[in-house]
Amino acid sequence: MRRRRSSRGVHGHRPGLRLLVLPVVLMIGFAVVHFFFLQEHASIPETGRETPSSVVEESSETSERQEEVQIQDPVEEEQPEEIEQVAQPMAMNMEQIKAGDFSSLQGAWIATGRQIEINGDILMMDGYSYQLSVGGYNTTDGNPYLQMTSLDGGLAIGMPAIGLFPAGSTISIALEDGGIDSSGEHDPTDKTQDRMLMTQSVLDAASTKEYTLYRVSE
């Protein structure tokens, strides 16, 4: 009689096969998961590197600019130039002179071969002092003329009167034909300046030019 093969022997090997396949599946699954994990995280550092580098570059540029600003010399503000003020002499003031105020005549006056100086109402000339006062008014232009009185109390006999001619006015000139010109056509003086003329009569052009006094500029 033939013996039947027992089916238990065949079926008895199945549990071992299952145990062998399960670890392989687990290893493959772990490998797949690990692969995708590495792929996903590998791109993060590459993307993240750009931002820190740009920040570092900007920070470096900012530091360089600050250093340049500190190195540069401070800009000095330009100071406005001080303009020297030159005292201008007071113009001859007829109204003040008429009132006995001779402050607009103060200072030195000079002509050819003659110089006078006025201080207050005192005129000094050739080492002598004279007190000034209004002696009358010119009939041509109405301006006052001055007379001199010596400090010993008497009139300076023989001393001429002092005619006053502010800038812009003319001095009358005696012509060769005996006439008198008051138009200024023959006036040889500088009419842009204040002038004084010490005389007892109307002079010709040459004498007027020689004896006319001009204020000395300081």
DADAQUI-V7522 format. One record per backbone hydrogen bond with DSSP energy under -1.0 kcal/mol. CO is the residue of the C=O (numbers start at 1). NH is the residue of the N-H. Records with the same first field share a line. If there is no record, write none. Layout:
CO = NH  NH
This chain:
7 = 11
8 = 12
10 = 13
13 = 17
14 = 18
15 = 19
16 = 20
17 = 21
18 = 22
21 = 25
22 = 26
23 = 27
24 = 28
25 = 29
26 = 30
27 = 31
28 = 32
29 = 33
30 = 34
31 = 35
32 = 36
33 = 37
34 = 38
35 = 39
36 = 40
37 = 41
38 = 42
43 = 47
44 = 48
45 = 49
48 = 52
49 = 53
50 = 54
51 = 55
52 = 56
53 = 57
54 = 58
55 = 59
56 = 60
57 = 61
58 = 62
59 = 63
60 = 64
61 = 65
62 = 66
63 = 67
64 = 68
65 = 69
66 = 70
67 = 71
68 = 72
93 = 97
94 = 98
95 = 99
96 = 101
97 = 100
102 = 105
107 = 118
108 = 216
109 = 116
110 = 214
111 = 114
114 = 111
116 = 109
117 = 124
118 = 107
119 = 122
121 = 132
122 = 119
123 = 130
124 = 117
125 = 128
128 = 125
130 = 123
131 = 149
133 = 147
136 = 145
138 = 142
143 = 138
145 = 135  136
146 = 162
147 = 133
148 = 156
149 = 131
150 = 153
154 = 150
155 = 157
156 = 159
161 = 199
162 = 146
163 = 197
165 = 195
166 = 169
173 = 181
175 = 178
179 = 175
181 = 173
189 = 191
190 = 193
191 = 168
195 = 165
196 = 213
197 = 163
199 = 161
203 = 174
204 = 208
205 = 209
206 = 210
207 = 211
208 = 212
210 = 112
213 = 196
214 = 110
